[in-house]
Amino acid sequence: MVSLDAVLEEQIAPKYQKKILLITSLMWMFDAAGVLVLSFTLPTISKLWNLDISTSANIISSTFFGMLVGALSVGVVSDLFGRKISNMIYFLFTVLFTTFIGFSNSPIQFIVFRFLAGVGYGGLMPSANAYLAEFTKKNLRGMYLVLLEASWAIGSIIIGLIAVLTVNTNWRISYFVFISGILLIPLLAKFPESPKFAFQKHGKKKLEKLFSIETSGDIEYSINHKAKITEILKSKYLSRTIMIWVQWFNVSFTYYALFSWAPKIFAQKGLSSAKSLWFTFFMIVAQLPGYLSAAYFIEKIGRKKSLVVYTLGMALSALLWAFVSSEALLIIVAILLSLFVLGTWGLVYAYTPELYPTSVRGTGNGMAGVVARIAGILAPQYAGFMLSKNKSLFEIFFYISLLSIISAIVVAFLGVETKNSDID
């Protein structure tokens, strides 16, 4: 009898893992660009439509209400119909409705299209994450999943550059470019279903036919009952579920509180509108070394230790941002904060699918995404409220920093190390 992990590593993974990393990374880039494009275009749209901070905050939050729906639905779609089908559904939502945003002529139209695009953003991330995890050898899994997350930075940088260069001419251009994503659909259709999902749903013969392989003897693999949300809350998974939910809430709240309002926060420091956009762009560029450093440390020192270090780095750099005054120090600290935040995000994306078996992995990923979307809904409202009340940056960042410290403590006590471990 041979294990499914052995079949994956010896006969399937070497053929597909780099191709799967590439295609999921391309999808991830569109997802990132869709989420971040609003940070660059909202200041211009707010001026053109005379929006107050409350309305602007509602526009931002509409994204995350959509992402919440996507995250809630992806567990069912992914676990019932497969990772490939869910990838295609949520990717189409992402590129089509983000393109439609460019046709908006009122805040209401903008919010509706932004919500529908958010369904795509929120569903695609956990679906693509699970898809790649189930194709990758265990000694490369952590690095590959962080590299997948690193493509978020590439997508953010590309859309950031497009937006900075065109937003003052026509903000709609930044949304119309998303129609190019349709070109990926034929490629997605050619890729196979996840080997673990294929075996679990259809057995050995389907697996061999799908990947043109032959296996001797039976394949050892535990096929569990259909996943329920309550499954990841049972005693077997409860502590790790609590731990990863706290971490997801923390990194999502910090990221969206800061990046959604980054141009406004920079303006609070006395920067012009043009400089605020460019400083926001430089922060986004810093996401890439954050991901790449996390990709190194996740395999070097493990998931748990890396998460504690990067989360504490978030807490410290957030506080520092409130105290610096010169432009040079401001951009240095902002870049440092971006590095730690996105490094942390890369780590949790790689860590989460390793905490659950195949039967509930889609649900585990999806529910972690739900927690992240709740944080995403609350974060821009929090930052918008604090800014509207003219609160100091120290007060704004203090609570964000405190949240990160609590999160690091939770990981230290409840986290489990999954480096080089098999995933069922």
Buried (B, 14 or more C-beta within 10 A) or exposed (E): EBEBBEBBBEBBBEBBBEEBBEBBBBBBBBBBBBBBBBBBBBBBBBEEBEBEBEBBBBBBBBBBBBBBBBBBBBBBBBBEBBBBBBBBBBBBBBBBBBBBBBEBEEBEEBBBBBBBBBBBBBBBBBBBBBBBBBBBBBEBBBBBBBBBBBBBBBBBBBBBBBBBEBBEEEBBBBBBBBBEBEEBEEEBEEBBBBBBBBBBBEEBEEBBEBBEBEBEEEBEBEEEEEBEBEBBEEEEBEBBBEBBBBBBBBBBBBBBBBBBBBBBBBBBBEBEBEBBBBBBBBBBBBBBBBBBBBBEBBBEBBBBBBBBBBBBBBBBBBBBBBEBEEBEEBBBBBBBBBBBBBBBBBBBBBBBBBBBBBBBBBBBBBBBBBBBBBBBBBBBBBBBBBBEEEEEBEEBBBEBBEBBBBBBBBBBEBBBEBBEEBBB
